[in-house]
Amino acid sequence: MKASKANLINSFSLIIFGVWGYIDSSSITALIPVMIGGPLLVCTSGIEKNNKAISHLAVLATLVILVALIGMRLPKSLDQGGVGLFRVIAMISTSLLAMAAFIKSFIKNRKQK
């Protein structure tokens, strides 16, 4: 899968599940993935054009949200269970997918040089 497509999937996942979490909990912190997903969505066109700076910023944002989801949100969701756990696992999964696609893309670009 191309990095731009994986980023697009990840950004929509973060936005949709973040808004859903906010609607369910009314907690403003549920909008953090939305605040990361929005800029990632904007980065998609730069990633498609192989813009290095934009790609690296997208990787950094994806890594930050991935660490936050695994380190802070996942333990709480595991204790609470329910649909919140599904949302967190879905966001983690799409973020991992995007990271894998970015890494694969970076390796491919490095080998072409």
Secondary structure by P-SEA (a helix, b strand, c coil): ccaaaaaaaaaaaaaaaaaaaaaaccccccaaaaaaaaaaaaaaaaaaaccaaaaaaaaaaaaaaaaaaacccaaaaaaaccaaaaaaaaaaaaaaaaaaaaaaaaaaaaaac
